Amino acid sequence: MSILGSFGEAFWSTRIWLPPNTTWEDIAPGSRLDVKHADYRDLVWPLPLALVVMIIRFALERYWIAPVGKSLGIRNLKPKKAPFNKVLQKAFETSSKLDHQKIIELSKHTDLTKRQVERWWRLRKAQDKPSTLTKFCETTWRCIYYTYSFIFGVIVLWDKPWFWDLKNCWYGYPHQVYLYI
């Protein structure tokens, strides 16, 4: 047996996924007419839907959220880039924290003053940070997405008994009768 086959067998083990005395055949689609089991083929839907959400996000951020942010006076200024310095860059990649001893050591290696080393370090740290407009767009998108998702979830689940009492989720598991969907 191949490594991939044994991994797949271990991953889909009934001991992990199913309750005792239940097999995959027991929950196969069409195994019982009074019960509708989950169908693994439904897992294909999240992939195209994720692509749709990404396209919506791109369009909203670019054509609605960013213009609103700019009209509110939020700037898309990128911080100044630190001039390239091989020694300082290597030290920065090692640790982004800077203490007094490190400043003295780096100023000796680079023939820069302590103040110049500190300034380079601040510029280098700042150049990795997103602009205020980018942060505004991200935060606004999150607010829209999570508000919509919450409202959609409440609308869909409002009349379901398991929304009000979680014990209803587990009655008859894994053969719940398909009445409430």
Phi, psi and omega in degrees: 000140182284164179296319180296320179295317179291326176295315179298320179295319179291321182294317183267023180300137179293335177297330182274314191265332190242156176289166181303149178062028177233137178243171178295328179294329180294332183248014178294147178303130179087002181289330175224136183281332182277351183234136174251112180275161175297144181247124182300337180292342176292344179289352177286331184297324181298331182295306177293328178294324176296320177297319178297316179297321179295321178293317177299317179298313180302313182295315180297314181296319185282317189257353180229305186291313181297315176299322177296317178299317178294323179291336176277357177094012178278128184265153178255052182274128174271141178294155178298144179277143176286138177298146184293129176216113187301316183293313181294321180297318179296319178294322180294319179292331178290312179205129182276358177270145185231122176246172186300318181298320180292322178300312180298315180298315181290325179293327177290320182288331188252357184059033175250158176285165179300320180295321179294322177295315179299318180296316178300317182298316178297316178297319182294319178294321184288332185289344178273348183278145178286159179287166179297322179295321178297317178295321178298314180298316180298314182293319179295319178299315179299318179299313180297311184297311183290326176295313178299314182297318179296312181297316178299316179298317179295317179298316182290322186265355188305318184266008180269138182293330181286348174290327184263334179219109186294340178298332179297339179294334191250356178295122178078012182301137000265018183249054179293141178287141187272068183255327193262000185261000000 
